[in-house]
Amino acid sequence: MTDNLDRDEDERWRSSLLQLIYGDDVGEATDALLALSLDEPDREWIEDVLLRLLDAPVDRQVRELAVTCIGHVARLHHAISQKTIARLHELTDDPELRLRVPNALSDISVFAKNS
């Protein structure tokens, strides 16, 4: 019973933060994205969220933070998927995100055991 309650609470937490991330207030969105990236225990789930944000119709600051947060996820979980690494490499030509990519890739190379 406790496991179900914990899962329900986790889903409500995720859902409330995702609503803020995709909302209109950039400050709330970036705060929520940072909280989710730093506190979400499921690396694959948060990576998927971050990858989707790279192409989402959200404020540029949210997209930039998503790149930075990929590096945070690598640091915290000591792993990152090859799919995410490949996507970062694709962004080296993106005029809005390319300045963030080297730092994220550096974090991955330092902290992720699988890179």
PyMOL commands that set and color helices and strands:
alter all, ss='L'
color gray80, all
select helices_A, chain A and resi 2-21+26-39+43-53+60-77+82-93+101-111
alter helices_A, ss='H'
color red, helices_A
deselect
rebuild
show_as cartoon
